[in-house]
Amino acid sequence: YNIVKYYFDLMVERKDALLMKNLTINQTELKKAYEFLSHFELYPGRKYSNEETKYILPDANIYKRDNELLVEINDDILPHLTVTAYMNKIAREVKRKKNLDEQKKYIVEKVGSAKKFIKTIKHRKRSLFRLILAIVKEQDEFFFKGPKFLKPLTMKVVAEEIGLSESTISRLASSKYIQTEWGIHEIKYFFSSSSSRTGDADAQSSESIREIIKEIILSEKNGKITDQKISDILENRGIKIARRTVSKYRKILNILPSGKRGL
């Protein structure tokens, strides 16, 4: 209680020596206190939230089979749309007549609008399929090996490859998701900026570098590795980025600084 009320900042900053001195306790007692506090909910109000849980339905699934990648569009998201044979028949019969009253014009107009809408949906589905195929082609190493192998890719490159405009690609990618072996990812996840490697060699996506940083931190026994040390390790691997960039990527990953990790 006293740690949380009076010395919370010291706990977060892991100034254990100062904590023990102020509370007149030893290392064993402090460890027990930390163990006790670790079981509490960081956001106590969360369990009382009445916000509706939003579930993500992937628009496509990517499978590996016999060393090949298969793309499957999820047809369950949208129902199969069609104009009934009965309405089609009425529209055709009405259309043959020269003089149409308002009711007949209404039928012809609405059937025509429905067909245009269905055609638009089908075209969008085909375009989405082409977009995902292009992503799979460009990011094949990601789908085979994982997030560390994500390459830098722009919408412009994909737009030129499949013959669509960048704005169309952006609209297609908006709020669309792909189920992969490595989890569900928004399509925009696969469009990533790059970070140049030493010697002007291949570029590597910022997303893949963040994955490598996370792997480096998790591989350390005590998790206390500094941002500068991570920067040095990356440089030895041929990825040259500054310490402040490592710090920025670590914050995106929601990982605390080295001095505050371990609680």
C-alpha positions in Angstrom: 0.0 0.0 0.0 2.8 2.4 0.9 4.7 1.7 -2.2 1.7 2.5 -4.4 0.6 5.5 -2.4 3.9 7.2 -1.6 6.7 5.6 -3.8 5.0 4.7 -7.0 7.5 6.5 -9.2 10.4 4.9 -7.4 8.9 1.5 -8.1 8.3 2.2 -11.8 11.9 3.5 -12.1 13.1 0.5 -10.1 15.1 2.5 -7.6 15.0 -0.4 -5.2 17.7 0.7 -2.9 16.0 4.0 -2.2 12.7 2.2 -1.8 14.1 -0.2 0.8 15.7 2.7 2.6 12.5 4.8 2.8 10.4 1.8 3.9 13.0 0.2 6.1 12.6 -3.2 4.5 15.1 -5.7 3.0 15.4 -7.2 -0.6 13.3 -10.2 0.3 10.4 -8.1 1.6 10.5 -5.8 -1.4 10.5 -8.8 -3.8 7.3 -10.2 -2.0 5.7 -6.7 -2.3 6.5 -6.6 -6.1 5.1 -10.2 -6.5 1.9 -9.2 -4.7 1.5 -6.0 -6.8 2.1 -7.9 -10.1 -1.3 -9.6 -9.7 -3.3 -6.4 -9.8 -5.2 -5.1 -12.9 -3.3 -2.2 -14.3 -6.6 -0.6 -15.6 -9.2 -1.5 -12.8 -12.1 0.1 -14.7 -11.6 -2.1 -17.8 -13.8 -5.0 -16.5 -16.7 -2.5 -16.0 -16.5 -1.2 -19.5 -19.7 -1.6 -21.6 -18.0 -1.1 -24.9 -18.9 -3.7 -27.4 -16.1 -6.1 -28.3 -15.3 -5.8 -32.0 -14.2 -9.0 -33.7 -12.2 -8.9 -36.9 -13.3 -11.1 -39.8 -10.4 -11.5 -42.3 -11.3 -10.6 -45.9 -8.8 -13.3 -47.1 -6.9 -16.3 -45.9 -3.3 -17.1 -46.9 -2.3 -20.8 -46.7 0.9 -22.6 -47.2 0.6 -25.9 -49.1 3.3 -28.0 -50.6 5.7 -25.0 -50.5 3.2 -22.8 -52.3 1.0 -19.9 -51.1 -2.7 -20.1 -51.6 -5.1 -17.1 -51.5 -8.7 -17.6 -50.5 -11.2 -14.7 -50.4 -13.6 -14.9 -47.5 -17.1 -15.1 -49.2 -18.9 -15.1 -45.8 -18.4 -11.4 -45.2 -20.9 -10.4 -47.9 -23.9 -12.6 -48.9 -24.3 -13.7 -52.4 -26.3 -11.0 -54.2 -28.6 -11.5 -57.2 -31.7 -10.1 -58.8 -34.5 -12.6 -58.6 -35.7 -14.2 -61.8 -39.2 -12.9 -61.1 -38.0 -9.2 -61.0 -35.8 -9.7 -64.0 -38.8 -11.1 -66.0 -41.0 -8.1 -65.0 -38.3 -5.6 -65.9 -37.7 -7.3 -69.3 -41.5 -7.3 -70.1 -41.9 -3.7 -69.0 -38.9 -2.5 -71.0 -40.4 -3.8 -74.2 -43.4 -1.5 -73.9 -43.1 2.0 -75.4 -45.3 3.9 -73.0 -44.3 3.3 -69.3 -46.2 4.7 -66.4 -44.4 5.8 -63.2 -44.7 2.3 -61.5 -43.2 0.5 -64.5 -40.4 3.1 -64.8 -39.7 2.5 -61.1 -39.3 -1.2 -61.6 -36.9 -0.9 -64.5 -34.9 1.8 -62.7 -34.6 -0.3 -59.5 -33.7 -3.5 -61.2 -31.0 -1.6 -63.2 -29.6 -0.1 -60.1 -29.5 -3.4 -58.3 -27.5 -5.0 -61.3 -25.1 -2.1 -61.3 -24.5 -2.5 -57.5 -23.9 -6.2 -57.9 -21.5 -5.6 -60.7 -19.6 -3.0 -58.6 -19.3 -5.5 -55.7 -18.0 -8.2 -58.0 -15.5 -5.8 -59.5 -14.3 -4.7 -56.1 -13.9 -8.3 -55.0 -11.8 -9.1 -58.1 -9.7 -6.0 -57.5 -9.2 -7.0 -53.8 -8.1 -10.5 -55.0 -5.6 -9.0 -57.4 -4.3 -6.7 -54.7 -3.8 -9.6 -52.2 -2.1 -11.7 -54.9 0.3 -8.8 -55.6 1.1 -8.5 -51.8 1.7 -12.2 -51.6 4.0 -12.0 -54.5 6.0 -9.1 -53.1 6.0 -10.2 -49.5 6.4 -14.0 -50.1 9.3 -14.2 -47.5 7.0 -12.8 -44.9 4.4 -15.5 -45.5 7.0 -18.3 -45.5 9.3 -17.1 -42.8 7.6 -14.5 -40.6 7.4 -10.7 -39.7 11.2 -10.2 -39.6 11.2 -10.7 -43.4 8.7 -8.0 -44.2 10.0 -5.9 -47.1 9.5 -2.2 -47.7 6.6 -1.9 -50.1 4.6 1.1 -51.4 1.1 1.3 -52.8 2.5 3.0 -55.9 4.5 -0.2 -56.8 1.5 -2.4 -56.3 -0.8 0.0 -58.2 1.5 -0.1 -61.2 1.8 -3.9 -61.1 -2.0 -4.5 -61.1 -3.0 -1.5 -63.2 -5.0 0.4 -60.6 -4.6 3.9 -59.2 -2.9 4.5 -55.8 -6.2 6.0 -54.5 -8.0 2.8 -55.5 -5.4 0.7 -53.7 -5.7 2.8 -50.6 -9.5 2.5 -50.6 -9.3 -1.3 -51.1 -6.8 -1.7 -48.3 -8.8 0.4 -45.8 -10.1 -1.7 -42.9 -9.4 -5.0 -44.8 -7.6 -7.8 -43.0 -5.6 -10.9 -44.0 -5.4 -14.1 -42.0 -1.8 -15.5 -42.1 0.2 -18.1 -40.3 1.7 -15.1 -38.3 -1.7 -13.7 -37.2 -4.3 -11.4 -38.6 -2.9 -8.3 -40.2 -4.5 -5.2 -41.8 -3.7 -5.0 -45.5 -2.0 -1.6 -44.8 0.5 -3.5 -42.5 2.2 -4.9 -45.7 2.9 -1.4 -47.0 5.9 -0.3 -45.0 8.6 2.4 -45.1 12.2 1.3 -45.4 15.4 1.7 -43.4 18.6 1.6 -45.5 21.2 -1.0 -44.7 24.9 -0.3 -44.4 26.7 -0.1 -47.7 23.5 0.9 -49.5 22.5 -2.7 -49.8 18.9 -4.0 -49.6 16.4 -1.9 -47.7 14.5 -3.4 -44.7 11.1 -2.5 -43.6 10.6 -0.6 -40.3 8.1 -3.3 -39.3 10.6 -6.1 -39.7 13.2 -4.1 -37.8 10.8 -3.6 -34.9 10.3 -7.4 -34.9 14.1 -7.9 -34.7 14.3 -5.3 -31.8 11.6 -7.2 -29.9 13.4 -10.5 -30.5 16.7 -9.0 -29.2 15.1 -7.7 -26.0 13.2 -11.0 -25.3 16.4 -13.0 -25.9 18.2 -11.1 -23.1 18.1 -13.0 -19.8 17.3 -10.0 -17.7 15.7 -7.9 -20.4 17.9 -4.9 -19.4 19.6 -4.3 -22.7 19.9 -0.6 -23.6 18.8 1.1 -26.8 22.4 1.9 -27.7 23.4 -1.8 -27.3 20.5 -2.8 -29.5 21.6 -0.2 -32.1 25.1 -1.7 -32.0 23.8 -5.3 -32.4 21.7 -4.2 -35.4 24.7 -2.5 -37.0 26.7 -5.7 -36.7 23.9 -7.4 -38.6 24.1 -4.8 -41.3 21.2 -2.7 -40.2 22.3 0.8 -39.4 19.8 2.8 -37.3 20.4 5.4 -34.6 19.8 4.9 -30.9 16.9 7.4 -31.0 15.3 5.4 -33.8 15.6 2.2 -31.7 14.0 4.1 -28.8 11.1 5.2 -31.1 10.5 1.7 -32.4 10.7 0.3 -28.8 8.0 2.8 -27.8 5.8 1.7 -30.7 6.2 -1.9 -29.4 5.1 -0.7 -25.9 8.3 -1.9 -24.3 9.7 0.1 -21.4 13.2 1.5 -21.3 15.9 -0.9 -19.9 15.9 0.7 -16.5 12.1 0.2 -16.1 11.8 -3.3 -17.4 11.6 -6.4 -15.2 8.8 -5.5 -12.8 
